[in-house]
Amino acid sequence: MKAKTIILSKKFQGYPQETNFKIVEESLPQLKDGEFLAQAEFLSVDPYIRVFMKAVGAPIIGEQVAKIIESKNSKYPLGEYVVGEFGWRTHTVASEKPGDFFNLPPRLVSFGDLPKSLALGALGMTGVTALYGLQLCEPAAGKTLVVSGAAGAVGTHVGQLAKLQGCKVVGITGSDAKGHRLVKELDFDAFVNYKSEDFEKKLAEATPQNIDCYFDNVGGDVSSAVLHRMNKFGHVVICGAISTYNDENTKAREVQTPVKVNHLVMEGFSVTRWRNKWNKAIDDNLKLIQEGRLKYFETVTEGFENTPDAFMKMLGGQNFGKAIVKV
Ligand SMILES: NC(=O)c1ccc[n+]([C@@H]2O[C@H](COP(=O)([O-])OP(=O)(O)OC[C@H]3O[C@@H](n4cnc5c(N)ncnc54)[C@H](OP(=O)(O)O)[C@@H]3O)[C@@H](O)[C@H]2O)c1
């Protein structure tokens, strides 16, 4: 059996380009006891790939939703779907062995009528990140919460959960069009486009009572500006710093002064911290979706060979909600 795999053909420098990727063929071995053969249906393209993918010649890392098309493991029956850390490849011989990045074994996908691709977003790692990460922000009714990267996979999820907890939610986005969607479709209270010339003035107008909670997906200058508007004893949660991923020379303003003057609590996290209660978050998010209280958004690119393109577009802000590839 032959599989197609996308490898890193050249080390990333700045924004990824077509030349960083190459499609190669792999010969897969016969299944041994305990193994199964999975055929990719949806691939995930995530910002962490830009940060952690360093080994030239190695398959690009990432999660996928795949159909089991052969099995020698009764826990993974033929015809079922799994989400696993199989990387950007069309077919994978897998077992119960945990993947290298999140250290989780392949998990069966069973969301009833909901799309299986949600296992890569709202009902997967992204949703776990949003649910537990937001708790560190200590959201509560009446507080003002700002989320950056607001129109992305994590951001759309965080903003909606914060609204459910009674926060006033302001999203920071890279375009007015995305911001208007957040307000219209997700009930955000306001948005600020970080690319507008008077970003700081608009941020001040959108947060007249300053900011109690900041869920930070982007870092850099945007986040420095937010920190200067925090209320005393506010909570800042660092989920990511995508503004720095393609820019090794970033020099954001210093943050120590606002952290000190405003007595801020600043905490970073990696979602792997919640491996032990991963499935609980997925159940909680599933319930919210089934009750109609949480919406999910996907930007879907068709075709395995277009996976690098989907990844580059996501880094460039051309997605709303979770960026995925339909193989
Ligand atoms: N801590 C964890 O365990 C964990 C887990 C998952 C994700 N994350 C982090 O969470 C963040 C969001 O991830 P995601 O999967 O939800 O991706 P995403 O937000 O769906 O997609 C990335 C978005 O980042 C924005 N962006 C790109 N360059 C930017 C820049 N220079 N400044 C500001 N925004 C920029 C773009 O939106 P605009 O059009 O608005 O610019 C783009 O749509 C990332 O930083 C990621 O590393 C962390």
The ligand as a MOL file (V3000), in Angstrom:
LIG
                    3D

  0  0  0     0  0            999 V3000
M  V30 BEGIN CTAB
M  V30 COUNTS 48 52 0 0 0
M  V30 BEGIN ATOM
M  V30 1 N -1.3500 27.2220 24.4270 0
M  V30 2 C -1.8140 26.2140 23.7010 0
M  V30 3 O -1.7800 25.0510 24.0980 0
M  V30 4 C -2.4330 26.5070 22.3770 0
M  V30 5 C -3.3050 25.6160 21.7390 0
M  V30 6 C -3.8940 25.9860 20.5150 0
M  V30 7 C -3.5730 27.2050 19.9290 0
M  V30 8 N -2.6840 28.0300 20.5610 0 CHG=1
M  V30 9 C -2.3600 29.3440 20.0240 0
M  V30 10 O -3.5630 30.0590 19.8720 0
M  V30 11 C -3.4230 30.9930 18.7990 0
M  V30 12 C -4.5820 30.7970 17.8200 0
M  V30 13 O -4.4960 29.4980 17.2630 0
M  V30 14 P -5.6520 28.9710 16.2960 0
M  V30 15 O -5.3930 27.5580 16.0230 0
M  V30 16 O -6.9560 29.3780 16.8600 0 CHG=-1
M  V30 17 O -5.3560 29.7800 14.9490 0
M  V30 18 P -6.3480 30.7830 14.2420 0
M  V30 19 O -6.5910 31.9180 15.1810 0
M  V30 20 O -7.5210 30.0440 13.7220 0
M  V30 21 O -5.5140 31.2800 12.9810 0
M  V30 22 C -4.4640 32.1310 13.1180 0
M  V30 23 C -4.9280 33.6070 13.0770 0
M  V30 24 O -3.9010 34.4150 13.6200 0
M  V30 25 C -4.0530 35.7250 13.1290 0
M  V30 26 N -2.7440 36.3000 12.8760 0
M  V30 27 C -1.8170 35.9270 11.9590 0
M  V30 28 N -0.7350 36.7200 12.0130 0
M  V30 29 C -0.9980 37.6480 12.9690 0
M  V30 30 C -0.2730 38.7630 13.4790 0
M  V30 31 N 0.9440 39.0980 13.0110 0
M  V30 32 N -0.8400 39.4930 14.4670 0
M  V30 33 C -2.0610 39.1880 14.9390 0
M  V30 34 N -2.8020 38.1380 14.5020 0
M  V30 35 C -2.2670 37.3830 13.5180 0
M  V30 36 C -4.8790 35.6430 11.8430 0
M  V30 37 O -6.1000 36.3320 12.0450 0
M  V30 38 P -6.2420 37.9120 11.7390 0
M  V30 39 O -6.8680 38.0330 10.3950 0
M  V30 40 O -7.1370 38.3750 12.8250 0
M  V30 41 O -4.8790 38.5080 11.7740 0
M  V30 42 C -5.1330 34.1460 11.6700 0
M  V30 43 O -6.4360 33.8740 11.2030 0
M  V30 44 C -2.0470 30.7580 18.2010 0
M  V30 45 O -1.1440 31.6760 18.7830 0
M  V30 46 C -1.7110 29.3540 18.6510 0
M  V30 47 O -0.3340 29.1270 18.7040 0
M  V30 48 C -2.1120 27.7030 21.7490 0
M  V30 END ATOM
M  V30 BEGIN BOND
M  V30 1 1 1 2
M  V30 2 2 2 3
M  V30 3 1 2 4
M  V30 4 1 4 5
M  V30 5 2 4 48
M  V30 6 2 5 6
M  V30 7 1 6 7
M  V30 8 2 7 8
M  V30 9 1 8 9
M  V30 10 1 8 48
M  V30 11 1 9 10
M  V30 12 1 9 46
M  V30 13 1 10 11
M  V30 14 1 11 12
M  V30 15 1 11 44
M  V30 16 1 12 13
M  V30 17 1 13 14
M  V30 18 2 14 15
M  V30 19 1 14 16
M  V30 20 1 14 17
M  V30 21 1 17 18
M  V30 22 2 18 19
M  V30 23 1 18 20
M  V30 24 1 18 21
M  V30 25 1 21 22
M  V30 26 1 22 23
M  V30 27 1 23 24
M  V30 28 1 23 42
M  V30 29 1 24 25
M  V30 30 1 25 26
M  V30 31 1 25 36
M  V30 32 1 26 27
M  V30 33 1 26 35
M  V30 34 2 27 28
M  V30 35 1 28 29
M  V30 36 1 29 30
M  V30 37 2 29 35
M  V30 38 1 30 31
M  V30 39 2 30 32
M  V30 40 1 32 33
M  V30 41 2 33 34
M  V30 42 1 34 35
M  V30 43 1 36 37
M  V30 44 1 36 42
M  V30 45 1 37 38
M  V30 46 2 38 39
M  V30 47 1 38 40
M  V30 48 1 38 41
M  V30 49 1 42 43
M  V30 50 1 44 45
M  V30 51 1 44 46
M  V30 52 1 46 47
M  V30 END BOND
M  V30 END CTAB
M  END
